[in-house]
Every structure is written in C-alpha cells, then in structure tokens.
Amino acid sequence: MDPLALALVELGAVVFCLGLLARLAGRIGMSPIPLYLVGGLAFGAGGFVKLDGMHEFAHLSGEIGVILLLLMLGLEYTASELVTGLRRSWQAGVMDFVLNFIPGAGLAVLLGWGLVGAIVMGGVTYISSSGIAAKVITDLGRIGNRETPVVLSILVFEDLAMAIYLPILTAILAGVGFLGGLQTVGIALAVVTVVLIIALKHGHRVSQAVHSENSEVFLLNVLGLALLVAGIASALQVSAAVGAFMLGIAISGATAHNATRILEPLRDLFAAIFFVAFGLNTDPTSIPPVLGWALVLAVLTSATKMVTGFWAAKRAGIAVPGRFRAGAALIARGEFSIVIAGLAVASGAVPDELAALATAYVLIMAILGPLAARFVEPVVKALRKTPGAPPRTPERAPA
C-alpha cells in the first residue's frame, strides 16, 4: 500500500477507536487515559498489530498534545493565583514532594537504574494528575467544598515545581555537565520569574495581543504563539511544556476563558494521540515483570498522597471527611507522569523497563484515583458510625 494511504488508514482507525474508548470511559465514569495507554500497547511494539505508517505523525502530534495540555493548564490560573497559592501551600507542597518523590526514586535505585532513573521515577510518582483531579472534583460536585482550595493549592505548587523540574530533567537527559545544568536551571528560573512579572503587571497586554472576535483568527493566534514559545523554550533547553505553561499563565481574563473553549477539542485530540504514541513505543510483554513493583508503588504513593491531603486540610481547619476527600483527590497520576517518562525514554538515557513500569503505574493510579475520590467519603462515614469510633471533629473557620 502507498505509504501516505497507509498512514491515513492507520491514523483514521486509531482516532476512531480513541473516540470509542473515550465514550466507554465516560459511561463507566473514569478517565480515558488508561484506555488510551492500553490501546497504544495493543497496537505498538509487541502488540496484536504493529502500526508503522503513522509513527512520524504520532510523534509530532504527541509533542503538540503535551504543549496543549500544559498551555491549557496554565490558562486555568492567573499569576496572582499562582503566587497566592504558593504562599498558602508551600509547606504542604514541600511535604508532598518529599513523601511522593522518594518512593519512586528509591525503587529506581533499588532496581539499579542509577541517578538518572531515580530522578525520572521520582518525578513520575510525585506529580498528581491535575486533569483527572479537576474532572473528579467537578463530576462529584465538590467545586464549592472547603477542601477544594487546599487541593488546588497543592496542585498549583506541583505545577510550579514542574517548571523547575522539567528543565533540570532535560539537562540531565541531554548529558550536559554540571555547569551546563546550572545554566539551564538559571535560564528556567529567569524565564519563570520574567513571565510571572509580565503576567502580573502586563497580562492584559498579552491577552490583547492574541485576542480576536473572529474565532478563526483567535485560534491561529493562540496556537501559533504557543508553538512558537514552546519551540524557543525547547531551544533554550527550558522544556517546551514549561514554555507553553508559562504562556498560559500570561493570558488571563475573558481571553483565557475563550482560549480554553476554542482549544479544548484540539487538546483532547492531540493529547489522546500522545498517550497512544507512548503506548505504541512500550512493549506490553515488558509490563508483567514490573507489575508487582507498580502495585507496590501504587499502594505506597496512594498512602503518601492521602497523608499530604489530610495534613494540609487539617491545617486549614477542615473536618475529618473533608481531609480524606482532599487526600483522595490527589491520588491519580496521569499526563505529567507519562510526559516525564516519555522524555526519558526518548532520550535513551534510561532502560526500557522504566517505560513499562511508568505505564503500569499510571494505568493503576489513573483508575484508582477516581475510585478513591468517589468512595472515600462513604467509607469514612461508615467507619465513623461503627462502635468505638472517635467523635466527629466539627468544622471551624481557618485561622
């Protein structure tokens, strides 16, 4: 078959199947990310049918998917919200980092994957899925709950931590020396600082530069600028994803709302292809040997996220059920964990087993997170009604 025809047939079949998987995920009330990963595993290296025609397109589309994911994550926040959230949540954020980075890093060292593998796996287990968390909170009607600002503050801290972590990871994976690494981190910090200052003082000007009443012009402006900024950031070894995230922060107000509305279908399409592309590059036969370790990590890091959310909500004066809801909302891992693993595997600096472990871990956590968030409240209520249970703690206003 003609290569172009083959690529179109494979791409069309994959996108159509993604639609079916997304519909199935919606009906059973879970994130489609695990199903996308399974789909990629089924049709990649070692799967049922190997798709060769769409590899180049899938790779570029996956990169665009990451850029759009981070751009729209940045659109959710204003610079002032980021600064305020950082002030409020820095203690919980540091605790979150320590408790959830160490298990992944420790396992990588135990498996002999070295310092690079430890830094990668630490990031995979540390970062919660903002997308899954936001969807779960919305679906369960908890937007107005008192613990929700606590959860969002921790997620904001994690996103800012990624703005520092990703450039460091990129430099390490590129094999630059110590001075080169310091230079990359310095550039990243400078970029983050400059963008936050611009967003705080001149965010309306950035918004005006991309805004248009014509939806076609608006889409081209936002998408073009996002790709341009991501490319420049990548050239500076700051990470394309961080560049897109910071651009999203700089766009605010009605412009950010309209950009989210217009870009959402594109983000969903390219992000889905990104998850499939990651699965395509992972041999499913490599997962069973690391499945036990993935389960161990899942149990351990679910507990550490629960501890983080519980402690942070307790400091905010929230009652016991709200503390458990906060912890459960943080459990899911998803897009960022796969982005980190994808960067590492593409660089060739880590063993292929790391991709298998990351895939298995994210599959488990992307399913477990929404289930934990849904059922934690009735379980806590049932336990507190049992004889001998401690008395309920009344909610009080934050100090």
Secondary structure, DSSP 8 states (H G I E B T S, - for coil): --HHHHHHHHHHHHHHHHHHHHHHHHHHTS-SHHHHHHHHHHTSTTSSS---TTHHHHHHHHHHHHHHHHHHHHHT--HHHHHHHHHHHHHHHHHHHHHHHHHHHHHHHHTT-HHHHHHHHHHHHH---HHHHHHHHHHTT-TTSTTHHHHHHHHHHHHHHHHHHHHHHHHHHHT--HHHHHHHHHHHHHHHHHHHHHHHHHHHHHHHHH--SSHHHHHHHHHHHHHHHHHHHHHTTS-HHHHHHHHHHH--HHHHHHHHHHHHHHHHHHHHHHHHHHHHTS-GGGSHHHHHHHHHHHHHHHHHHHHHHHHHHHHTT--HHHHHHHHHHT----HHHHHHHHHHHHHT-S-HHHHHHHHHHHHHHHHHHHHHHHHHHHHHHHHHHSTT-----------
